[in-house]
Amino acid sequence: LKDEDLKALFRTFDMNGDGHITQEEFEEGMSKLGLKTADKTWYYVLKNDTDNDGSITFEEFKNFALFRNKELQNIFDHLDKDNTGYLSEANLVGALEEYGLK
């Protein structure tokens, strides 16, 4: 994730340009992106509010995004058993079997 991409995404949510994302701005931004949010989604994001002011700054947003990206990469790496950089049908079937879902 590049800083300029994260800044552009941050601006999508920071409706009034004050450098902070509030819950209302977050929910409106998600709606503009065509995404629905559960009530608890904001509280999950807010866990990154290191200054405890009830809103998210760019640095807090960046830390959240980088952490989520790392989590997703770890999940992908776990599923990509043959280390090809792609998820094949065999990878997905193997994951289903591993978790007893097939």
C-alpha positions in Angstrom: 0.0 0.0 0.0 1.4 3.3 -1.1 1.0 6.5 1.0 -0.5 8.4 -1.8 -3.2 5.7 -2.3 -3.9 5.7 1.4 -4.1 9.5 1.5 -6.6 9.4 -1.4 -8.7 6.8 0.4 -8.5 8.8 3.6 -9.8 11.9 1.8 -12.7 9.9 0.6 -13.8 9.5 4.3 -12.6 12.9 5.6 -15.6 14.8 4.2 -14.9 18.1 5.7 -11.1 18.0 5.2 -10.2 18.6 8.8 -7.7 15.7 9.0 -10.0 13.5 11.1 -12.5 10.8 10.2 -15.6 10.8 12.4 -18.1 7.9 12.6 -20.5 9.8 10.5 -17.9 10.5 7.8 -16.8 6.9 7.9 -20.3 5.6 7.4 -21.0 8.1 4.6 -17.7 7.2 2.9 -18.4 3.5 3.1 -21.8 4.2 1.5 -20.2 6.2 -1.3 -17.9 3.2 -2.0 -21.1 1.0 -2.2 -20.2 -0.8 1.0 -22.5 -1.5 3.9 -21.2 -1.4 7.4 -22.3 -3.2 10.5 -22.7 -1.1 13.6 -19.6 -2.6 15.1 -17.4 -1.8 12.0 -16.6 1.7 13.2 -15.7 0.5 16.7 -13.2 -1.9 15.1 -11.6 1.0 13.2 -11.8 3.1 16.3 -9.5 0.7 18.2 -6.7 2.4 16.3 -7.6 5.8 17.8 -4.3 6.2 19.7 -5.0 9.7 20.9 -8.5 8.7 22.1 -10.3 11.7 20.6 -13.1 9.6 19.0 -11.9 10.1 15.5 -9.3 8.7 13.2 -6.3 10.7 11.9 -4.4 9.8 8.8 -1.6 8.1 10.8 -4.2 6.1 12.7 -5.9 5.2 9.4 -2.6 4.2 7.9 -1.7 2.0 10.8 -5.2 0.3 10.6 -4.9 -0.2 6.8 -1.3 -1.6 7.0 -2.3 -4.0 9.8 -5.4 -5.2 7.9 -3.2 -5.7 4.8 -0.7 -7.8 6.7 -3.6 -9.9 8.1 -4.9 -10.5 4.6 -1.5 -11.3 3.3 -1.0 -13.9 6.1 -4.3 -15.5 5.3 -3.4 -15.6 1.6 0.0 -17.1 2.3 -1.6 -19.8 4.5 -4.0 -20.7 1.7 -1.3 -20.6 -1.1 0.2 -24.0 0.0 2.2 -24.3 -3.3 3.6 -20.8 -3.1 2.6 -19.7 -6.6 1.2 -16.3 -5.6 -2.2 -17.5 -6.8 -5.0 -19.3 -5.2 -5.9 -22.4 -7.2 -8.9 -24.6 -6.9 -6.7 -27.2 -5.1 -5.6 -24.5 -2.6 -9.3 -23.7 -1.8 -10.4 -27.3 -1.6 -7.4 -28.0 0.7 -8.4 -25.1 2.9 -12.0 -26.3 3.1 -10.8 -29.8 4.0 -8.4 -28.4 6.6 -11.2 -26.7 8.4 -13.6 -29.6 8.0 -15.9 -27.8 5.6 -15.8 -30.3 2.7 
